[in-house]
Amino acid sequence: MAERTEPADSTPAGPSGAPFIKLDQFLKLAGVVSTGGQAKQLILAGQVRVNGQVETRRGRKLRFGDEVVVLGQLWQVRRDQEGDPVN
């Protein structure tokens, strides 16, 4: 299991006010991958963990505070400083 590094990378979530973001979209926003196809490959290969569990659903809805670990790096889903989701 991946070690948590301090501080964890944080990536904003939520397109247009939505309280969630899909896992594949999050991976692109975080810069882990550059295309949806790359996200799909990582997810289906079991290389992505959400809150400590392997996640194989590309459309998994991530909510604020969820932790995503990919290739040994940790990201946390967060809001922007004003409390609104960032596009």
PDB file of N, CA, C and O in Angstrom:
ATOM      1  N   MET A   1       0.832  -1.172   0.000  1.00  0.00           N
ATOM      2  CA  MET A   1       0.000   0.000   0.000  1.00  0.00           C
ATOM      3  C   MET A   1       0.879   1.238   0.000  1.00  0.00           C
ATOM      4  O   MET A   1       1.954   1.233   0.599  1.00  0.00           O
ATOM      5  N   ALA A   2       0.451   2.268  -0.644  1.00  0.00           N
ATOM      6  CA  ALA A   2       1.244   3.483  -0.782  1.00  0.00           C
ATOM      7  C   ALA A   2       1.336   4.216   0.541  1.00  0.00           C
ATOM      8  O   ALA A   2       0.377   4.270   1.311  1.00  0.00           O
ATOM      9  N   GLU A   3       2.494   4.773   0.786  1.00  0.00           N
ATOM     10  CA  GLU A   3       2.694   5.602   1.962  1.00  0.00           C
ATOM     11  C   GLU A   3       2.133   6.986   1.703  1.00  0.00           C
ATOM     12  O   GLU A   3       2.224   7.495   0.586  1.00  0.00           O
ATOM     13  N   ARG A   4       1.562   7.591   2.708  1.00  0.00           N
ATOM     14  CA  ARG A   4       1.062   8.956   2.564  1.00  0.00           C
ATOM     15  C   ARG A   4       2.239   9.901   2.716  1.00  0.00           C
ATOM     16  O   ARG A   4       3.001   9.822   3.680  1.00  0.00           O
ATOM     17  N   THR A   5       2.374  10.791   1.755  1.00  0.00           N
ATOM     18  CA  THR A   5       3.429  11.786   1.825  1.00  0.00           C
ATOM     19  C   THR A   5       2.833  13.067   2.380  1.00  0.00           C
ATOM     20  O   THR A   5       1.657  13.350   2.149  1.00  0.00           O
ATOM     21  N   GLU A   6       3.606  13.831   3.092  1.00  0.00           N
ATOM     22  CA  GLU A   6       3.118  15.087   3.671  1.00  0.00           C
ATOM     23  C   GLU A   6       3.754  16.247   2.948  1.00  0.00           C
ATOM     24  O   GLU A   6       4.968  16.216   2.741  1.00  0.00           O
ATOM     25  N   PRO A   7       3.026  17.262   2.551  1.00  0.00           N
ATOM     26  CA  PRO A   7       1.571  17.247   2.528  1.00  0.00           C
ATOM     27  C   PRO A   7       1.076  16.516   1.294  1.00  0.00           C
ATOM     28  O   PRO A   7       1.787  16.409   0.295  1.00  0.00           O
ATOM     29  N   ALA A   8      -0.127  16.022   1.368  1.00  0.00           N
ATOM     30  CA  ALA A   8      -0.720  15.324   0.227  1.00  0.00           C
ATOM     31  C   ALA A   8      -1.066  16.330  -0.850  1.00  0.00           C
ATOM     32  O   ALA A   8      -1.439  17.465  -0.553  1.00  0.00           O
ATOM     33  N   ASP A   9      -0.942  15.918  -2.098  1.00  0.00           N
ATOM     34  CA  ASP A   9      -1.400  16.770  -3.195  1.00  0.00           C
ATOM     35  C   ASP A   9      -2.905  16.897  -3.092  1.00  0.00           C
ATOM     36  O   ASP A   9      -3.591  15.918  -2.800  1.00  0.00           O
ATOM     37  N   SER A  10      -3.420  18.078  -3.326  1.00  0.00           N
ATOM     38  CA  SER A  10      -4.867  18.281  -3.336  1.00  0.00           C
ATOM     39  C   SER A  10      -5.275  18.761  -4.705  1.00  0.00           C
ATOM     40  O   SER A  10      -4.599  19.588  -5.316  1.00  0.00           O
ATOM     41  N   THR A  11      -6.370  18.245  -5.176  1.00  0.00           N
ATOM     42  CA  THR A  11      -6.888  18.650  -6.467  1.00  0.00           C
ATOM     43  C   THR A  11      -8.342  19.031  -6.292  1.00  0.00           C
ATOM     44  O   THR A  11      -9.104  18.276  -5.689  1.00  0.00           O
ATOM     45  N   PRO A  12      -8.751  20.192  -6.807  1.00  0.00           N
ATOM     46  CA  PRO A  12     -10.139  20.607  -6.688  1.00  0.00           C
ATOM     47  C   PRO A  12     -11.086  19.656  -7.413  1.00  0.00           C
ATOM     48  O   PRO A  12     -10.675  18.916  -8.306  1.00  0.00           O
ATOM     49  N   ALA A  13     -12.331  19.686  -7.026  1.00  0.00           N
ATOM     50  CA  ALA A  13     -13.312  18.801  -7.648  1.00  0.00           C
ATOM     51  C   ALA A  13     -14.574  19.547  -8.015  1.00  0.00           C
ATOM     52  O   ALA A  13     -14.781  20.692  -7.613  1.00  0.00           O
ATOM     53  N   GLY A  14     -15.402  18.889  -8.772  1.00  0.00           N
ATOM     54  CA  GLY A  14     -16.744  19.340  -9.027  1.00  0.00           C
ATOM     55  C   GLY A  14     -16.928  20.278 -10.188  1.00  0.00           C
ATOM     56  O   GLY A  14     -16.651  21.472 -10.074  1.00  0.00           O
ATOM     57  N   PRO A  15     -17.400  19.749 -11.324  1.00  0.00           N
ATOM     58  CA  PRO A  15     -17.710  20.635 -12.433  1.00  0.00           C
ATOM     59  C   PRO A  15     -18.980  21.431 -12.162  1.00  0.00           C
ATOM     60  O   PRO A  15     -20.012  20.848 -11.829  1.00  0.00           O
ATOM     61  N   SER A  16     -18.924  22.721 -12.295  1.00  0.00           N
ATOM     62  CA  SER A  16     -20.094  23.612 -12.224  1.00  0.00           C
ATOM     63  C   SER A  16     -20.983  23.393 -11.012  1.00  0.00           C
ATOM     64  O   SER A  16     -22.192  23.210 -11.156  1.00  0.00           O
ATOM     65  N   GLY A  17     -20.416  23.409  -9.851  1.00  0.00           N
ATOM     66  CA  GLY A  17     -21.230  23.339  -8.646  1.00  0.00           C
ATOM     67  C   GLY A  17     -21.634  21.950  -8.209  1.00  0.00           C
ATOM     68  O   GLY A  17     -22.289  21.810  -7.176  1.00  0.00           O
ATOM     69  N   ALA A  18     -21.272  20.915  -8.950  1.00  0.00           N
ATOM     70  CA  ALA A  18     -21.623  19.553  -8.558  1.00  0.00           C
ATOM     71  C   ALA A  18     -20.815  19.160  -7.326  1.00  0.00           C
ATOM     72  O   ALA A  18     -19.635  19.496  -7.232  1.00  0.00           O
ATOM     73  N   PRO A  19     -21.435  18.450  -6.376  1.00  0.00           N
ATOM     74  CA  PRO A  19     -20.713  18.050  -5.170  1.00  0.00           C
ATOM     75  C   PRO A  19     -19.840  16.820  -5.382  1.00  0.00           C
ATOM     76  O   PRO A  19     -19.337  16.245  -4.416  1.00  0.00           O
ATOM     77  N   PHE A  20     -19.656  16.414  -6.623  1.00  0.00           N
ATOM     78  CA  PHE A  20     -18.831  15.246  -6.908  1.00  0.00           C
ATOM     79  C   PHE A  20     -18.132  15.430  -8.249  1.00  0.00           C
ATOM     80  O   PHE A  20     -18.460  16.318  -9.036  1.00  0.00           O
ATOM     81  N   ILE A  21     -17.150  14.552  -8.479  1.00  0.00           N
ATOM     82  CA  ILE A  21     -16.474  14.474  -9.767  1.00  0.00           C
ATOM     83  C   ILE A  21     -16.230  12.998 -10.036  1.00  0.00           C
ATOM     84  O   ILE A  21     -15.944  12.237  -9.111  1.00  0.00           O
ATOM     85  N   LYS A  22     -16.338  12.590 -11.279  1.00  0.00           N
ATOM     86  CA  LYS A  22     -16.104  11.185 -11.623  1.00  0.00           C
ATOM     87  C   LYS A  22     -14.603  10.900 -11.563  1.00  0.00           C
ATOM     88  O   LYS A  22     -13.773  11.769 -11.830  1.00  0.00           O
ATOM     89  N   LEU A  23     -14.285   9.666 -11.206  1.00  0.00           N
ATOM     90  CA  LEU A  23     -12.901   9.263 -11.006  1.00  0.00           C
ATOM     91  C   LEU A  23     -12.039   9.525 -12.232  1.00  0.00           C
ATOM     92  O   LEU A  23     -10.937  10.059 -12.101  1.00  0.00           O
ATOM     93  N   ASP A  24     -12.513   9.164 -13.421  1.00  0.00           N
ATOM     94  CA  ASP A  24     -11.682   9.371 -14.609  1.00  0.00           C
ATOM     95  C   ASP A  24     -11.447  10.854 -14.873  1.00  0.00           C
ATOM     96  O   ASP A  24     -10.364  11.239 -15.314  1.00  0.00           O
ATOM     97  N   GLN A  25     -12.457  11.694 -14.606  1.00  0.00           N
ATOM     98  CA  GLN A  25     -12.294  13.139 -14.772  1.00  0.00           C
ATOM     99  C   GLN A  25     -11.286  13.683 -13.756  1.00  0.00           C
ATOM    100  O   GLN A  25     -10.466  14.546 -14.072  1.00  0.00           O
ATOM    101  N   PHE A  26     -11.365  13.167 -12.548  1.00  0.00           N
ATOM    102  CA  PHE A  26     -10.449  13.599 -11.489  1.00  0.00           C
ATOM    103  C   PHE A  26      -9.005  13.295 -11.858  1.00  0.00           C
ATOM    104  O   PHE A  26      -8.121  14.125 -11.646  1.00  0.00           O
ATOM    105  N   LEU A  27      -8.760  12.107 -12.410  1.00  0.00           N
ATOM    106  CA  LEU A  27      -7.391  11.737 -12.780  1.00  0.00           C
ATOM    107  C   LEU A  27      -6.836  12.674 -13.849  1.00  0.00           C
ATOM    108  O   LEU A  27      -5.648  12.998 -13.836  1.00  0.00           O
ATOM    109  N   LYS A  28      -7.688  13.105 -14.767  1.00  0.00           N
ATOM    110  CA  LYS A  28      -7.249  14.068 -15.787  1.00  0.00           C
ATOM    111  C   LYS A  28      -6.998  15.428 -15.150  1.00  0.00           C
ATOM    112  O   LYS A  28      -5.978  16.057 -15.431  1.00  0.00           O
ATOM    113  N   LEU A  29      -7.903  15.894 -14.300  1.00  0.00           N
ATOM    114  CA  LEU A  29      -7.753  17.189 -13.646  1.00  0.00           C
ATOM    115  C   LEU A  29      -6.504  17.235 -12.767  1.00  0.00           C
ATOM    116  O   LEU A  29      -5.821  18.257 -12.698  1.00  0.00           O
ATOM    117  N   ALA A  30      -6.217  16.130 -12.104  1.00  0.00           N
ATOM    118  CA  ALA A  30      -5.043  16.053 -11.233  1.00  0.00           C
ATOM    119  C   ALA A  30      -3.740  15.975 -12.022  1.00  0.00           C
ATOM    120  O   ALA A  30      -2.660  16.154 -11.460  1.00  0.00           O
ATOM    121  N   GLY A  31      -3.840  15.709 -13.319  1.00  0.00           N
ATOM    122  CA  GLY A  31      -2.645  15.606 -14.140  1.00  0.00           C
ATOM    123  C   GLY A  31      -1.979  14.246 -14.091  1.00  0.00           C
ATOM    124  O   GLY A  31      -0.845  14.091 -14.543  1.00  0.00           O
ATOM    125  N   VAL A  32      -2.670  13.265 -13.548  1.00  0.00           N
ATOM    126  CA  VAL A  32      -2.131  11.904 -13.498  1.00  0.00           C
ATOM    127  C   VAL A  32      -2.066  11.331 -14.906  1.00  0.00           C
ATOM    128  O   VAL A  32      -1.111  10.641 -15.263  1.00  0.00           O
ATOM    129  N   VAL A  33      -3.090  11.624 -15.702  1.00  0.00           N
ATOM    130  CA  VAL A  33      -3.170  11.171 -17.086  1.00  0.00           C
ATOM    131  C   VAL A  33      -3.582  12.357 -17.951  1.00  0.00           C
ATOM    132  O   VAL A  33      -4.084  13.363 -17.451  1.00  0.00           O
ATOM    133  N   SER A  34      -3.366  12.223 -19.241  1.00  0.00           N
ATOM    134  CA  SER A  34      -3.764  13.321 -20.125  1.00  0.00           C
ATOM    135  C   SER A  34      -5.012  12.992 -20.933  1.00  0.00           C
ATOM    136  O   SER A  34      -5.606  13.882 -21.540  1.00  0.00           O
ATOM    137  N   THR A  35      -5.416  11.729 -20.948  1.00  0.00           N
ATOM    138  CA  THR A  35      -6.607  11.350 -21.715  1.00  0.00           C
ATOM    139  C   THR A  35      -7.504  10.422 -20.900  1.00  0.00           C
ATOM    140  O   THR A  35      -7.065   9.781 -19.945  1.00  0.00           O
ATOM    141  N   GLY A  36      -8.756  10.368 -21.298  1.00  0.00           N
ATOM    142  CA  GLY A  36      -9.693   9.455 -20.662  1.00  0.00           C
ATOM    143  C   GLY A  36      -9.314   8.000 -20.876  1.00  0.00           C
ATOM    144  O   GLY A  36      -9.555   7.157 -20.012  1.00  0.00           O
ATOM    145  N   GLY A  37      -8.721   7.703 -22.028  1.00  0.00           N
ATOM    146  CA  GLY A  37      -8.275   6.337 -22.307  1.00  0.00           C
ATOM    147  C   GLY A  37      -7.187   5.884 -21.353  1.00  0.00           C
ATOM    148  O   GLY A  37      -7.174   4.734 -20.915  1.00  0.00           O
ATOM    149  N   GLN A  38      -6.270   6.794 -21.031  1.00  0.00           N
ATOM    150  CA  GLN A  38      -5.215   6.468 -20.069  1.00  0.00           C
ATOM    151  C   GLN A  38      -5.808   6.243 -18.681  1.00  0.00           C
ATOM    152  O   GLN A  38      -5.390   5.343 -17.953  1.00  0.00           O
ATOM    153  N   ALA A  39      -6.789   7.074 -18.325  1.00  0.00           N
ATOM    154  CA  ALA A  39      -7.456   6.912 -17.029  1.00  0.00           C
ATOM    155  C   ALA A  39      -8.132   5.548 -16.966  1.00  0.00           C
ATOM    156  O   ALA A  39      -8.018   4.835 -15.969  1.00  0.00           O
ATOM    157  N   LYS A  40      -8.835   5.190 -18.037  1.00  0.00           N
ATOM    158  CA  LYS A  40      -9.524   3.902 -18.100  1.00  0.00           C
ATOM    159  C   LYS A  40      -8.544   2.747 -17.897  1.00  0.00           C
ATOM    160  O   LYS A  40      -8.830   1.814 -17.146  1.00  0.00           O
ATOM    161  N   GLN A  41      -7.404   2.805 -18.555  1.00  0.00           N
ATOM    162  CA  GLN A  41      -6.414   1.731 -18.437  1.00  0.00           C
ATOM    163  C   GLN A  41      -5.912   1.587 -17.003  1.00  0.00           C
ATOM    164  O   GLN A  41      -5.820   0.475 -16.485  1.00  0.00           O
ATOM    165  N   LEU A  42      -5.585   2.716 -16.359  1.00  0.00           N
ATOM    166  CA  LEU A  42      -5.107   2.661 -14.971  1.00  0.00           C
ATOM    167  C   LEU A  42      -6.166   2.087 -14.041  1.00  0.00           C
ATOM    168  O   LEU A  42      -5.875   1.242 -13.195  1.00  0.00           O
ATOM    169  N   ILE A  43      -7.390   2.553 -14.207  1.00  0.00           N
ATOM    170  CA  ILE A  43      -8.478   2.126 -13.333  1.00  0.00           C
ATOM    171  C   ILE A  43      -8.767   0.644 -13.520  1.00  0.00           C
ATOM    172  O   ILE A  43      -8.856  -0.099 -12.542  1.00  0.00           O
ATOM    173  N   LEU A  44      -8.915   0.208 -14.765  1.00  0.00           N
ATOM    174  CA  LEU A  44      -9.232  -1.203 -15.024  1.00  0.00           C
ATOM    175  C   LEU A  44      -8.100  -2.144 -14.630  1.00  0.00           C
ATOM    176  O   LEU A  44      -8.335  -3.321 -14.358  1.00  0.00           O
ATOM    177  N   ALA A  45      -6.866  -1.628 -14.599  1.00  0.00           N
ATOM    178  CA  ALA A  45      -5.719  -2.439 -14.196  1.00  0.00           C
ATOM    179  C   ALA A  45      -5.599  -2.554 -12.677  1.00  0.00           C
ATOM    180  O   ALA A  45      -4.697  -3.223 -12.173  1.00  0.00           O
ATOM    181  N   GLY A  46      -6.507  -1.903 -11.950  1.00  0.00           N
ATOM    182  CA  GLY A  46      -6.472  -1.980 -10.491  1.00  0.00           C
ATOM    183  C   GLY A  46      -5.398  -1.107  -9.863  1.00  0.00           C
ATOM    184  O   GLY A  46      -4.979  -1.360  -8.734  1.00  0.00           O
ATOM    185  N   GLN A  47      -4.951  -0.095 -10.570  1.00  0.00           N
ATOM    186  CA  GLN A  47      -3.870   0.775 -10.094  1.00  0.00           C
ATOM    187  C   GLN A  47      -4.365   1.993  -9.316  1.00  0.00           C
ATOM    188  O   GLN A  47      -3.564   2.839  -8.919  1.00  0.00           O
ATOM    189  N   VAL A  48      -5.673   2.087  -9.094  1.00  0.00           N
ATOM    190  CA  VAL A  48      -6.246   3.250  -8.423  1.00  0.00           C
ATOM    191  C   VAL A  48      -6.986   2.800  -7.161  1.00  0.00           C
ATOM    192  O   VAL A  48      -7.789   1.867  -7.194  1.00  0.00           O
ATOM    193  N   ARG A  49      -6.701   3.480  -6.058  1.00  0.00           N
ATOM    194  CA  ARG A  49      -7.396   3.213  -4.805  1.00  0.00           C
ATOM    195  C   ARG A  49      -8.155   4.463  -4.396  1.00  0.00           C
ATOM    196  O   ARG A  49      -7.644   5.577  -4.506  1.00  0.00           O
ATOM    197  N   VAL A  50      -9.378   4.267  -3.925  1.00  0.00           N
ATOM    198  CA  VAL A  50     -10.181   5.361  -3.387  1.00  0.00           C
ATOM    199  C   VAL A  50     -10.485   5.017  -1.935  1.00  0.00           C
ATOM    200  O   VAL A  50     -11.099   3.991  -1.641  1.00  0.00           O
ATOM    201  N   ASN A  51     -10.049   5.883  -1.040  1.00  0.00           N
ATOM    202  CA  ASN A  51     -10.254   5.667   0.398  1.00  0.00           C
ATOM    203  C   ASN A  51      -9.772   4.281   0.824  1.00  0.00           C
ATOM    204  O   ASN A  51     -10.423   3.602   1.617  1.00  0.00           O
ATOM    205  N   GLY A  52      -8.616   3.870   0.283  1.00  0.00           N
ATOM    206  CA  GLY A  52      -7.989   2.612   0.682  1.00  0.00           C
ATOM    207  C   GLY A  52      -8.455   1.370  -0.051  1.00  0.00           C
ATOM    208  O   GLY A  52      -7.904   0.291   0.165  1.00  0.00           O
ATOM    209  N   GLN A  53      -9.460   1.495  -0.917  1.00  0.00           N
ATOM    210  CA  GLN A  53      -9.995   0.341  -1.638  1.00  0.00           C
ATOM    211  C   GLN A  53      -9.697   0.458  -3.127  1.00  0.00           C
ATOM    212  O   GLN A  53      -9.825   1.537  -3.707  1.00  0.00           O
ATOM    213  N   VAL A  54      -9.298  -0.656  -3.749  1.00  0.00           N
ATOM    214  CA  VAL A  54      -9.094  -0.656  -5.198  1.00  0.00           C
ATOM    215  C   VAL A  54     -10.416  -0.323  -5.867  1.00  0.00           C
ATOM    216  O   VAL A  54     -11.451  -0.899  -5.535  1.00  0.00           O
ATOM    217  N   GLU A  55     -10.378   0.605  -6.809  1.00  0.00           N
ATOM    218  CA  GLU A  55     -11.584   1.032  -7.513  1.00  0.00           C
ATOM    219  C   GLU A  55     -11.420   0.760  -8.999  1.00  0.00           C
ATOM    220  O   GLU A  55     -10.448   1.205  -9.609  1.00  0.00           O
ATOM    221  N   THR A  56     -12.366   0.029  -9.587  1.00  0.00           N
ATOM    222  CA  THR A  56     -12.291  -0.307 -11.012  1.00  0.00           C
ATOM    223  C   THR A  56     -13.416   0.322 -11.816  1.00  0.00           C
ATOM    224  O   THR A  56     -13.597  -0.004 -12.990  1.00  0.00           O
ATOM    225  N   ARG A  57     -14.172   1.219 -11.198  1.00  0.00           N
ATOM    226  CA  ARG A  57     -15.262   1.902 -11.909  1.00  0.00           C
ATOM    227  C   ARG A  57     -14.812   3.299 -12.311  1.00  0.00           C
ATOM    228  O   ARG A  57     -14.521   4.132 -11.452  1.00  0.00           O
ATOM    229  N   ARG A  58     -14.754   3.555 -13.611  1.00  0.00           N
ATOM    230  CA  ARG A  58     -14.345   4.879 -14.105  1.00  0.00           C
ATOM    231  C   ARG A  58     -15.292   5.972 -13.652  1.00  0.00           C
ATOM    232  O   ARG A  58     -14.869   7.100 -13.401  1.00  0.00           O
ATOM    233  N   GLY A  59     -16.560   5.649 -13.546  1.00  0.00           N
ATOM    234  CA  GLY A  59     -17.574   6.633 -13.202  1.00  0.00           C
ATOM    235  C   GLY A  59     -17.805   6.788 -11.709  1.00  0.00           C
ATOM    236  O   GLY A  59     -18.759   7.451 -11.300  1.00  0.00           O
ATOM    237  N   ARG A  60     -16.951   6.190 -10.889  1.00  0.00           N
ATOM    238  CA  ARG A  60     -17.092   6.309  -9.433  1.00  0.00           C
ATOM    239  C   ARG A  60     -17.152   7.789  -9.064  1.00  0.00           C
ATOM    240  O   ARG A  60     -16.283   8.568  -9.457  1.00  0.00           O
ATOM    241  N   LYS A  61     -18.168   8.170  -8.316  1.00  0.00           N
ATOM    242  CA  LYS A  61     -18.325   9.565  -7.906  1.00  0.00           C
ATOM    243  C   LYS A  61     -17.469   9.839  -6.682  1.00  0.00           C
ATOM    244  O   LYS A  61     -17.630   9.209  -5.637  1.00  0.00           O
ATOM    245  N   LEU A  62     -16.558  10.788  -6.829  1.00  0.00           N
ATOM    246  CA  LEU A  62     -15.720  11.204  -5.720  1.00  0.00           C
ATOM    247  C   LEU A  62     -16.345  12.423  -5.071  1.00  0.00           C
ATOM    248  O   LEU A  62     -16.862  13.309  -5.752  1.00  0.00           O
ATOM    249  N   ARG A  63     -16.294  12.459  -3.767  1.00  0.00           N
ATOM    250  CA  ARG A  63     -16.847  13.586  -3.023  1.00  0.00           C
ATOM    251  C   ARG A  63     -15.732  14.255  -2.237  1.00  0.00           C
ATOM    252  O   ARG A  63     -14.656  13.684  -2.062  1.00  0.00           O
ATOM    253  N   PHE A  64     -15.993  15.465  -1.766  1.00  0.00           N
ATOM    254  CA  PHE A  64     -14.992  16.216  -1.030  1.00  0.00           C
ATOM    255  C   PHE A  64     -14.482  15.406   0.154  1.00  0.00           C
ATOM    256  O   PHE A  64     -15.267  14.840   0.916  1.00  0.00           O
ATOM    257  N   GLY A  65     -13.163  15.354   0.301  1.00  0.00           N
ATOM    258  CA  GLY A  65     -12.532  14.609   1.379  1.00  0.00           C
ATOM    259  C   GLY A  65     -12.072  13.220   0.983  1.00  0.00           C
ATOM    260  O   GLY A  65     -11.273  12.621   1.703  1.00  0.00           O
ATOM    261  N   ASP A  66     -12.546  12.681  -0.142  1.00  0.00           N
ATOM    262  CA  ASP A  66     -12.089  11.369  -0.597  1.00  0.00           C
ATOM    263  C   ASP A  66     -10.600  11.433  -0.916  1.00  0.00           C
ATOM    264  O   ASP A  66     -10.086  12.456  -1.370  1.00  0.00           O
ATOM    265  N   GLU A  67      -9.925  10.323  -0.669  1.00  0.00           N
ATOM    266  CA  GLU A  67      -8.505  10.215  -0.983  1.00  0.00           C
ATOM    267  C   GLU A  67      -8.309   9.225  -2.122  1.00  0.00           C
ATOM    268  O   GLU A  67      -8.886   8.138  -2.129  1.00  0.00           O
ATOM    269  N   VAL A  68      -7.484   9.624  -3.081  1.00  0.00           N
ATOM    270  CA  VAL A  68      -7.208   8.807  -4.258  1.00  0.00           C
ATOM    271  C   VAL A  68      -5.705   8.560  -4.302  1.00  0.00           C
ATOM    272  O   VAL A  68      -4.911   9.498  -4.246  1.00  0.00           O
ATOM    273  N   VAL A  69      -5.321   7.282  -4.404  1.00  0.00           N
ATOM    274  CA  VAL A  69      -3.910   6.921  -4.517  1.00  0.00           C
ATOM    275  C   VAL A  69      -3.700   6.261  -5.868  1.00  0.00           C
ATOM    276  O   VAL A  69      -4.370   5.290  -6.219  1.00  0.00           O
ATOM    277  N   VAL A  70      -2.747   6.814  -6.624  1.00  0.00           N
ATOM    278  CA  VAL A  70      -2.400   6.286  -7.943  1.00  0.00           C
ATOM    279  C   VAL A  70      -0.882   6.289  -8.058  1.00  0.00           C
ATOM    280  O   VAL A  70      -0.233   7.311  -7.835  1.00  0.00           O
ATOM    281  N   LEU A  71      -0.323   5.135  -8.409  1.00  0.00           N
ATOM    282  CA  LEU A  71       1.113   5.025  -8.639  1.00  0.00           C
ATOM    283  C   LEU A  71       1.922   5.589  -7.471  1.00  0.00           C
ATOM    284  O   LEU A  71       2.939   6.253  -7.670  1.00  0.00           O
ATOM    285  N   GLY A  72       1.451   5.312  -6.245  1.00  0.00           N
ATOM    286  CA  GLY A  72       2.179   5.732  -5.049  1.00  0.00           C
ATOM    287  C   GLY A  72       1.982   7.178  -4.640  1.00  0.00           C
ATOM    288  O   GLY A  72       2.574   7.615  -3.653  1.00  0.00           O
ATOM    289  N   GLN A  73       1.174   7.933  -5.362  1.00  0.00           N
ATOM    290  CA  GLN A  73       0.922   9.320  -5.003  1.00  0.00           C
ATOM    291  C   GLN A  73      -0.497   9.468  -4.474  1.00  0.00           C
ATOM    292  O   GLN A  73      -1.422   8.808  -4.946  1.00  0.00           O
ATOM    293  N   LEU A  74      -0.653  10.342  -3.491  1.00  0.00           N
ATOM    294  CA  LEU A  74      -1.939  10.562  -2.850  1.00  0.00           C
ATOM    295  C   LEU A  74      -2.499  11.926  -3.212  1.00  0.00           C
ATOM    296  O   LEU A  74      -1.791  12.932  -3.168  1.00  0.00           O
ATOM    297  N   TRP A  75      -3.771  11.952  -3.569  1.00  0.00           N
ATOM    298  CA  TRP A  75      -4.501  13.199  -3.811  1.00  0.00           C
ATOM    299  C   TRP A  75      -5.732  13.180  -2.931  1.00  0.00           C
ATOM    300  O   TRP A  75      -6.286  12.119  -2.641  1.00  0.00           O
ATOM    301  N   GLN A  76      -6.159  14.361  -2.507  1.00  0.00           N
ATOM    302  CA  GLN A  76      -7.406  14.471  -1.761  1.00  0.00           C
ATOM    303  C   GLN A  76      -8.348  15.387  -2.527  1.00  0.00           C
ATOM    304  O   GLN A  76      -7.950  16.456  -2.989  1.00  0.00           O
ATOM    305  N   VAL A  77      -9.599  14.961  -2.656  1.00  0.00           N
ATOM    306  CA  VAL A  77     -10.609  15.750  -3.334  1.00  0.00           C
ATOM    307  C   VAL A  77     -10.975  16.895  -2.389  1.00  0.00           C
ATOM    308  O   VAL A  77     -11.280  16.667  -1.219  1.00  0.00           O
ATOM    309  N   ARG A  78     -10.943  18.127  -2.903  1.00  0.00           N
ATOM    310  CA  ARG A  78     -11.193  19.280  -2.046  1.00  0.00           C
ATOM    311  C   ARG A  78     -11.990  20.348  -2.777  1.00  0.00           C
ATOM    312  O   ARG A  78     -12.212  20.264  -3.985  1.00  0.00           O
ATOM    313  N   ARG A  79     -12.411  21.343  -2.026  1.00  0.00           N
ATOM    314  CA  ARG A  79     -13.053  22.533  -2.573  1.00  0.00           C
ATOM    315  C   ARG A  79     -12.003  23.623  -2.691  1.00  0.00           C
ATOM    316  O   ARG A  79     -10.923  23.520  -2.111  1.00  0.00           O
ATOM    317  N   ASP A  80     -12.324  24.670  -3.447  1.00  0.00           N
ATOM    318  CA  ASP A  80     -11.400  25.797  -3.496  1.00  0.00           C
ATOM    319  C   ASP A  80     -11.509  26.590  -2.194  1.00  0.00           C
ATOM    320  O   ASP A  80     -12.310  26.236  -1.328  1.00  0.00           O
ATOM    321  N   GLN A  81     -10.731  27.637  -2.042  1.00  0.00           N
ATOM    322  CA  GLN A  81     -10.675  28.388  -0.796  1.00  0.00           C
ATOM    323  C   GLN A  81     -11.981  29.064  -0.433  1.00  0.00           C
ATOM    324  O   GLN A  81     -12.244  29.266   0.753  1.00  0.00           O
ATOM    325  N   GLU A  82     -12.812  29.423  -1.401  1.00  0.00           N
ATOM    326  CA  GLU A  82     -14.084  30.067  -1.098  1.00  0.00           C
ATOM    327  C   GLU A  82     -15.165  29.047  -0.756  1.00  0.00           C
ATOM    328  O   GLU A  82     -16.283  29.431  -0.410  1.00  0.00           O
ATOM    329  N   GLY A  83     -14.854  27.760  -0.845  1.00  0.00           N
ATOM    330  CA  GLY A  83     -15.829  26.741  -0.523  1.00  0.00           C
ATOM    331  C   GLY A  83     -16.650  26.278  -1.706  1.00  0.00           C
ATOM    332  O   GLY A  83     -17.484  25.383  -1.563  1.00  0.00           O
ATOM    333  N   ASP A  84     -16.435  26.865  -2.872  1.00  0.00           N
ATOM    334  CA  ASP A  84     -17.164  26.438  -4.064  1.00  0.00           C
ATOM    335  C   ASP A  84     -16.311  25.455  -4.846  1.00  0.00           C
ATOM    336  O   ASP A  84     -15.085  25.565  -4.850  1.00  0.00           O
ATOM    337  N   PRO A  85     -16.940  24.500  -5.505  1.00  0.00           N
ATOM    338  CA  PRO A  85     -16.166  23.583  -6.344  1.00  0.00           C
ATOM    339  C   PRO A  85     -15.454  24.358  -7.447  1.00  0.00           C
ATOM    340  O   PRO A  85     -15.973  25.342  -7.975  1.00  0.00           O
ATOM    341  N   VAL A  86     -14.270  23.899  -7.776  1.00  0.00           N
ATOM    342  CA  VAL A  86     -13.481  24.525  -8.835  1.00  0.00           C
ATOM    343  C   VAL A  86     -13.657  23.710 -10.101  1.00  0.00           C
ATOM    344  O   VAL A  86     -13.633  22.480 -10.059  1.00  0.00           O
ATOM    345  N   ASN A  87     -13.834  24.394 -11.238  1.00  0.00           N
ATOM    346  CA  ASN A  87     -13.989  23.689 -12.523  1.00  0.00           C
ATOM    347  C   ASN A  87     -12.665  23.135 -12.967  1.00  0.00           C
ATOM    348  O   ASN A  87     -12.580  22.507 -14.023  1.00  0.00           O
TER     349      ASN A  87
END
